[in-house]
Amino acid sequence: MYSDLVMDHFRNPRNVGELADADGVGQVGNPVCGDVMKLMIKVKGDRIEDVKFQTFGCGAAIATSSMVTEMVVGKTLKEALAISNKAVAEALGGLPATKMHCSKLAADALHKAIEDYDAKAKAS
Amino acid sequence: MSKTIYMDHAATTPVNPQVVEAMLPFFSQRFGNPSSVYALAQDARGAVEEARQAVADILGCSEREVIFTSGGTESDNIAVKGAAYGSQKSGNHIITSAIEHHAVLETCQHLERAGFEVTYLPVDEHGLVGVGDVERAITDRTILITIMLANNEVGTIEPIAEIGQLVKEWSRSKKKIAFHTDAVQGAGALDIGVEGLGVDMLSLSAHKFYGPKGVGIFYLRRGTVFTPQQSGGSQEKNRRAGTENVPGIVGAAEALKKAAGGREAYAQHCQGLRDRLIRGVLDGIDGAFLTGHPTRRLPNNASFCFPGVEGESILLSLDFEGVAGSSGSACTSASLEPSHVMLAMGIPVEVAHSSLRFSLGTDNTEEEVDYVISILPGIVKRLRAMSPLAAER
């Protein structure tokens, strides 16, 4: 049901862990729904310098989290904001229809982390 | 991957090679249609009737009370719909439990839309239906009670004989109520004699006891009001239209004979492995707990929850190590809702997502159980370490 790439990202997730000094944090999902994603970014200038994630969820949730972190490293905030859930799913070689909401969560977590960074930047 | 360690026998079982052997002649040599008149056809008719008698002997009923179907789902469908539509004049109330298989639950919901009233009995934290609850739910409009013999997810064995006794007394003193049990998970491990259980209808599925897929058995006690649900020819004494699946029926009967003959040895083998697996898993993993009844459970069912991890992630990780199991997590279904069985037992939604079921079988060994016990803690630990929730707990 999953592509080899999804299985690879599930088995060897990239950028998993915590960023102690994150500039922006986005957490989405709900344990009641069975998946929670937390994405942390470190920003330098207008570029995402480092990113880490933590995910509670199914194989697709973990793989999409991993993929989205790979996609954003080195990107400008503007480029990162343009990453859609569809793009995440496509980068993984597609997802089963019932798992598309996982790719939405991954994109949402990224966008929320950037919003959080923007809000903090404005406040300081 | 070398050899799969298969621990999902509640999903399906491999067909016993001797059963395959018994089925083979009926595909291309003895292929006649049992409804035709010539010798080739009558040979197939003979095989079907022999199979029917063998099933009747095991169920302890008359061969006229055995109907072959396409599987457990069809048997459940025709039991519930057949009895409900057949008894419409005397009432419209059906009693079932909240933890039935979807084949029964969805059929009940279909009947609700058609104007029937359905009571979904709650279960206790072990998944047990209360006999007192059944009694209290009965009204003078009740026409059908359908409760499973054993639950497919957590293995809890329901008090069918006690409910059967209750229904019998009610039917004798007040008004006839039909009693059906979905025994799909029970065959091979439990006594499925229909007199002991006190049921009017019973559903079985051959592929759950080392028989072929696509064949079901439906027991219908003589005198039970029943409206056929499939229109067509007069097969199965006008109760189930359609040309008989002759090889499948021969295989189902052969498999059931083997299951009945080896029942005690099978139960003992599985139970030893089950208890070893339960002990090993609970000892090795923090926070893990057994779901279902601690003792009143199928001898081959070991089901757990591992709070803080999602079931499908565990299944995929086990699959990498060559182990096949099952989960009631939302992510293993299309519905995005976790198992209705876990929720009915009062397990919180977020914990229900972490369920995992191993169901053992004839070929499983102690070595395989020990292997699973050795890898599972690492899998749970890795997934918990990846979760943002673990730190918050």
Interface residues (C-beta under 8 A of the other chain):
Chain A: Y2 M7 F10 R11 P13 V16 Q27 P31 V32 C33 G34 D35 V36 M37 K38 Q54 T55 F56 G57 C58 G59 A60 A61 I62 T98 K99 H101
Chain B: G308 V309 E310 G311 E312 S313 L316 F320 S329 A330 C331 T332 A334 L336 P338 V349 E350 H353 M386 S387 P388 L389 A390 A391
